[in-house]
């Protein structure tokens, strides 16, 4: 099995990557149930399905390891790292050696030619570009040209499964949650990556007008606000008049009266 991933980078540009080799590939699906202890047992009344997890270790090399020019996505597009099968190197011999065995009257009709070699050009190294695109998939943000600001943005990935050159399955709405790059003395110019994707579900919000009959009902249930007036917080002096003045005077007289004793009884 071989793997390809397709996503969009800046300015909605499609990015389709095909791995020359897949060293490991796994799919994990988990869930959880509610637990309520009742009478010495645990009962369950709810189940929650977790997001599926896809993990792979892939190799992207600029060497001519395979013919990926036959690989196509769902829109019949080629991977950006597509490579045609290399052609055999051809060497065209010079006719200079043959001229030595021909009479001069005949060899005069042969032009002097040097040996020529026909071969494929040097493959392109994609290591830096692949690392940059995968890093941008993990950024979680996108530059908005209209506002001139950076906004939160989730970039989703479509994962393609191939049997040979035949596309067999597509997993959509995957988000890259982990990205590791592995390099050692044996990797050379290839890039080996560990990728972990989580398949997510999106919910779209929709606004609608409230029906007229509902609005009328709500208006009838709303009570008008009563005016409470303005209450000042400044200190206020209260003058003691009438009965209040008499009570204050009696209180002061009680405090100033000294106790007297008569026949052992306190008065």
PyMOL commands that set and color helices and strands:
alter all, ss='L'
color gray80, all
select helices_A, chain A and resi 10-12+68-70+96-99+104-107+127-137+212-221+243-256
alter helices_A, ss='H'
color red, helices_A
select strands_A, chain A and resi 2-8+14-18+21-28+31-33+36-38+41-43+47-49+53-60+90-92+116-118+141-144+149-152+156-163+166-182+191-199+261-262+265-266
alter strands_A, ss='S'
color yellow, strands_A
deselect
rebuild
show_as cartoon
